[in-house]
Amino acid sequence: MNVKAGGKQIDGVQLAILNNRLEGVARKMANTLLRTGRSGVLNIARDFSCCIITADDQLLATAESLPIHVLSGPDLMARSIKEFHPDLKKGDAFLHNSPYHGCSHPADHTLIVPVIDDEGTHHFTVLAKAHQADCGNSEPTTYMGNAKDVYNEGALIFPGVKVQENYRNNEDIVRMCMMRIRVPEQWWGDYLAMIGAARIGERELLALAEEVGWDTLHDFTGQWFDYTESRMVNAIGKLPSGSTTWTSRHDPVPGTPEDGIPINVSVNVDREAAKITVDLTDNMDALPCGLNLSEACARTAAMIGVFNSIDPTVPKNAGAFRRLDIKLKKNAICGIPEHPTSCSVATTNVADRVANSVQAAIAELEEGFGMAESGAILPASVGVVSGYDPVTKERYVNQLFLAMTGGAGAPSTDAWITLGHVGNAGLCYQDSIELDEMRQPLLVRTRRFITDSEGAGKQKGGPGMLVEFGPTRGDMEVAFVSDGTYNPAQGVRGGGLGGNAFQGIRKATGGEVTPTENSTVVTLKTGETIVSHCCGGGGYGAPAKRDPELVRRDVREGWVSADRAREVYRVALDANGRVDAQATAALRA
């Protein structure tokens, strides 16, 4: 049954109140996932998102969701649910992770619940998306960079499958997951957390409608979208008009060209028309590897680059999206994939290259806009670890979030050091070492920032981080798809490159570290360790224009060495660590 708004004009105060009420619903859903999720990837790292969609499949409220999860995708998934199940009923819930029908990638299991009143009218849809510790891949990882296709990948694909009817589980689906997914009890706990989050969203929206009325909520939705569009118009009006291009290159992995994957982006800003067009069509076709983007991630990554370059207070919803035109082509590496293309790693590596290219292209339009490139990710320090603990006699699998830094230099500020990666906007948490060591039989020997790994600039990029860890008992597999070893984050407007990624193994006897492949699964014996460097972010502006006092502080705090201060930033320090103004002026002359 279709919904109709009542046509009531809502004043600005009530608009703000209702927006906060709806954002509060999404936050309650997210809090449920954080507090009740069983895997570390949920209850420690917070790799999940919750949002509200309108009945006509438009993104409305996201709270603190990961951008790569929600800007595009929830709309596509909600639409596919209605196509596959035209007769929606109260008590239904759907499991979705198909990258061919709107999901980001197969590891992001998504619970979708239509919010339906007692008369059978569908008013909204709530969505809880949670990255899984395991999704049934043929290897013990949720990121299979080397997968030739979805069959080689091996994940269970659920294209909007009804997993609950009348609030009761479809036990056939549950048994399939329990038989295929590693550490099934952990998956079951995360599934229950997702169901709980979605049902709380449903309950809260029904209660809100009882309080203010469905007509008021639908009137609010249309007017809130209009307001957001006007904010977007104003934000674009502050950008310089023009067209520009940028190319970022992903490192080679099996199934890609030997020189890697070039990602070409064209951006046009039309200030008069208040429109931004991002064209991704000038890119290679999909490749026989797991790095291909889903449509959701291709669209979202382009949007992230735009939103990183404008007024950050513009609400991220369907109203703002009216002013964006994202051009994709079918069956491209960053386009609209066709089955059986593998999109196993769609949320991170190539998606980050797209987002980085958009914000860097906007930076090239004029000084004071855009951002540098953020550092590439999925090094071993955020790898998926798995194995069998001979003491507890239990299997384990979980993604670690021990280190991912890589923030980009911006027009007026240094990088956000613990950004993580451009797609999650700093909303995933870095792991507690102690909790990781309690939950898995591992020891973290080192975690520290790497001096001189920042992208030098007037505003500097974030530094890289070194982590070394390994198993304390039994063999441990570590899976990762590390980008940035050969192609570090680029700076803009004269800014420097961020530090490179690195991954290698140190034997139990100690000694030198032997480099490994950048996309692989390695097996560590007891006492062996893996050494991981995550990438630094690119710098913004020429390093020699950086305030010498800031450089002095960077040297004092250990971010930058005195030699790099002199050679790159052109700042001389005396024996007491103070700026030598005369020598600095000579260096910068």
GIVEN-V702517 format. One record per run of one state. SS is the DSSP state (h for helix, s for strand, l for the rest). FROM is the first residue (numbers start at 1). LEN is the number of residues. Records with the same first field share a line. If there is no record, write none. Layout:
SS = FROM-LEN + FROM-LEN
This chain:
l = 1-11 + 37-3 + 44-4 + 55-4 + 62-5 + 71-3 + 85-8 + 97-11 + 117-5 + 132-18 + 154-7 + 166-2 + 170-1 + 181-3 + 213-1 + 238-4 + 251-10 + 271-4 + 280-5 + 286-9 + 308-10 + 322-2 + 328-2 + 331-1 + 333-3 + 337-12 + 366-5 + 372-8 + 383-1 + 390-4 + 400-10 + 411-22 + 440-2 + 450-9 + 460-5 + 472-4 + 482-10 + 493-9 + 507-6 + 516-3 + 525-4 + 535-5 + 541-2 + 546-2 + 558-4 + 568-5 + 574-5 + 580-1 + 589-1
h = 12-25 + 40-4 + 67-4 + 74-11 + 150-4 + 171-10 + 184-29 + 214-24 + 295-13 + 318-4 + 349-17 + 380-3 + 433-7 + 543-3 + 548-10 + 562-6 + 581-8
s = 48-7 + 59-3 + 93-4 + 108-9 + 122-10 + 161-5 + 168-2 + 242-9 + 261-10 + 275-5 + 285-1 + 324-4 + 330-1 + 332-1 + 336-1 + 371-1 + 384-6 + 394-6 + 410-1 + 442-8 + 459-1 + 465-7 + 476-6 + 492-1 + 502-5 + 513-3 + 519-6 + 529-6 + 540-1 + 573-1 + 579-1
